[in-house]
Amino acid sequence: MTHRSDTTHRTDLAVPTPRAPQAATTTATPGLTDPGTPGTLDAFAVSSRTLRALASTEPTPEGTRLVRDVRRSKRLLLLRAVLDAAPDGPGGETGERWALLEEAERQDPDAVRDVLHYPATGVWAEETLRRLHAPYGPAPDLAHLGALAVAAALRAGIGFKTTLRPVNGRLVLPTLGLLRPERPGPLALTERSWEAADVVPLHPLPGGRASLDDLDPYRVGPPGHPEGGRLEPVRAARRLTPKGHKRWDIQWSGALTLLERYDSTRAEEVGALLRSVVPLAGGSRSTGATLPAAAGSLLARAQPPPALAATLVHEVQHGKLAALADILTLHTADRTPRHWAPWREDPRPLEGLLHGTYAHLALAGYWQRAALYGARGAWAQHARVRAQVAAVLPALRADPHLTVTGREFVDGMARAERAMDELPPPGDQHATARRALDRERRAWYAAHPELAPSRHG
C-alpha cells in the first residue's frame, strides 16, 4: 500500500506555496537536477513500510531520504514561485542574479544546492513570497537574492562582477558569513571579495556539517512554533563573542558524544537532517524550537550537553513530521485548542498534540536507551515521558478528524510505545510516573472544565 500526497502543510507564515512551477517563464531553477527529487510535492508516494518506520520515530535510511527529498522539492518550488512573482521578471535585476546562480550551479552544483537549501533561505523565500502577494505592508527583500547568488558564486569559484547594497554596514552571505565594507554605500563584488574584505565567517560546529548561525538576518523569521496552534515568540541571540562560540562548541561536542554513545542511529539522523543551529536569546521561553520554513535548523538556548542531546532528539522529530505533513494529509482538524497535553499548560489543537506526542515518543525511546547504558536519572526521565505519551495516545487514536493515513500513522506510534514494555524501568518507576500524571491530568481538567472528556464524547 502506498500513500500519495493530497494536501500542502499549513506553514506558520501562511505563504501560498505552489504545487508545481508555473509555466510562464523558461528560466530554469537551480537545483532541479537534484537526483531522485521529484519536481512537485504531488509526485511523492510513501509506502506503508516507510510510514510505519517514520511513525515509530526510529531513524531509517528510507525515512531520512524521504524527509530530505521533500524539503528539497518544497524549497525549489518556493524559489520558483519567488522568481515568477518578482516584478522585474527574468530580464531585470532579479533575472541577472538568478543567472549568476545558474552559472555557479554549472560549475559546482553541490555548493549552490547548499546555499539554496540552507534553512535561513527558506525563511527569506517564504517571507518574500508573502510580501510579493500582499497588497500592503513591507516591500519584498529581493536584494537578498543577490546575496544568495554571490555566496553561491564565491563557493563555486567562478569569476563574476556585481554590486550589492549592505544593510547597516553589513552584507550577510548565506552559508559563508558577513562582509564589513570600509565605507557606506553600494559594494562592488568580485570573486576576490571574500579574501580582500573584512569578513566574519559563519562558525562551524565541531563534528559535522552544522553551523552555528548568529549572523543571517533570516535565521529567525516571524515567530512561530511547529507544534501548531498558538504561535510562540522566539528571539535569536545577537552575534556571539569568541567565548560564546567556545561555550557552544563544548556543549555541542558533549551532546553529540552522548547521542553517539546512547543512540548512534539518532546521532546519524541529527547529522543528516540538521544544517544550522541558531542560538536563542537568554530570555527565550523555549529551550528549543523549529520553524517549518527553516527546514534543517534548530533554534536553541545554550544548555548542558545532556539537555542539549535531548533537545536535538526532540526537535528533529518536528522537522520529520512537518515534511511528512507536506505530502500526506494526516488529519482534517482546525487549529482550535481543545486537547490536554501533559508537557504544556495550555490546551493544544490536534496538530499540536500530534507533534508533541511524536517528539516525546522519540524522547522516551532515547531515555530508555540512555538508561540501559547507565545514564544517571535516565530511567526516571523515560518513565515520566513514556507515561505522558501513553496518556494522550488514546485521545489521538480516537479523534474523528484523523484521516485513514493519519490513523495508520498514530497506530504506528502506539505500537512503538507498547514495544517499550520489553525493557521496563526497574521497580515501580513507571507506575509511579503514571500516578503522578493522573493527578496532573485531574488538576488540568479542573482548571479547564469546558474541555473535560465527558463534555466532548
Phi, psi and omega in degrees: 000136177237153180244121180262149181293141180217015175200166174252130179299137178281112178279164181295338184268354180054045181271138180285079180287127185282162177278329183208157178299141177288155186261012187283345182225153182259002180295133181283157175260120178304137177095353178295348177271010176307123183295133175078005182259115179298154182278347177223157178291333178294341184283348183282140171232137183244120178288157178299326179297314179292322179298317179296320179296316178295322180299326181287346186073353182287131181293140172221154177303321181293318180294317179297319179296319179298314180300315181294320181292320178298315179300317182295314181297317181297319180295317181295321177296321179294316178295322176301317181294322177298314181297318181293328183271349182298134187295331183271350174068183184299335184272352182264202183298320177299317178297324178295319179291325176295322178298324177295321175299316180296320178296319178296323181295323179297329180276318184212085183301322183297320180296318181292319178300319181297322178291312183291328182263008176297139187307314182297333177298325178294321178297315177300314185295317180294316180294321179294317179295320178299316181291326179296329181265354182272130180290334181229165177111188183298150177288149178293145181271069179289343178296335181294336175300327176296321177295321176298315182295318179294318177300316180295318181295318178297318181290329179281344179075031180262158175281141180198162172220127177203167181234130177233161180249113177299156178248122181055040177074016181224143172235107181274130177247107186307137182077347181253307184144217181223152174257142175242099183296156179285332184220156180289166177105182179302147184241119176281129186238143174223182179295347180260001187295323184294323179282330187270337187268171173280112188240153171236104184287152173296139187277116177281135175278146183289150170082020180176197183261359183285146176246150172269108188259103173243025186237315190297130181294342180254020181292333172229121180267203173308139190299143178185163179225141189289349184284358176085169178074234186291131180273139182242132181290138172235139185236122181288146174290154173289172181305129185282156173278166174306325177295321178294320176297318180296320178299316179295320179303316182294314181292321179295312179300319179295319180295317178296322178299317178295317179299315180295328180286315188268329187205081188296328180292325176288327175298318177295322179296317177301316179297326183280328189253350183251126181248330181214153175236125181254116178293133177269152177296153185300332181276001182296139179288327184275139170281335178201153180201161173227151175244127179305326180293333182255056182304129181096007180242146173243129172260124187210149169278153172298134184203159180302153183308316180300319179290321180293322177300316178295321177299319179299313179301313183297309188286329178299328179295322178300319179295321178295314182291325177298319178295318180296320180290344175288339184239350179227142173271112180267335179202168180239018183286155174275191185260021178292125180281113184220359187250144171283131173232119188294347178265005181226156174269332185266154175297152183239145170289169181301320179301316179293320179296319179297313180298314182296318179296319180298314181293321180286332173299316177297320178298318179300318177294320179296314181294328176296315179294319178299320179296321179295336175270003175090016180295132184294131178078001186289325180296319179296319177298315180300312183298318181295312184290320179295321178299322178297313181297314181297330183288331184258346180300320177301320178294321177297312184294332182271353185293125183290348181277352177293138171281175177301316178294319179296322179293321176297322179294313181294323176299322177295322175298318181296321178297320179295323178293318180294328181296341178292347176298337182295336181225074184283159176291155180292154177068213183251031184299321180293316179296321178297319179295321179294319180296317179297321180292324177299321178295318179296321181294317179298319179294322181293315180290331175295328178277344179229064185298333181292345181254008181301141183305326182295340180272349185235006177079000000 
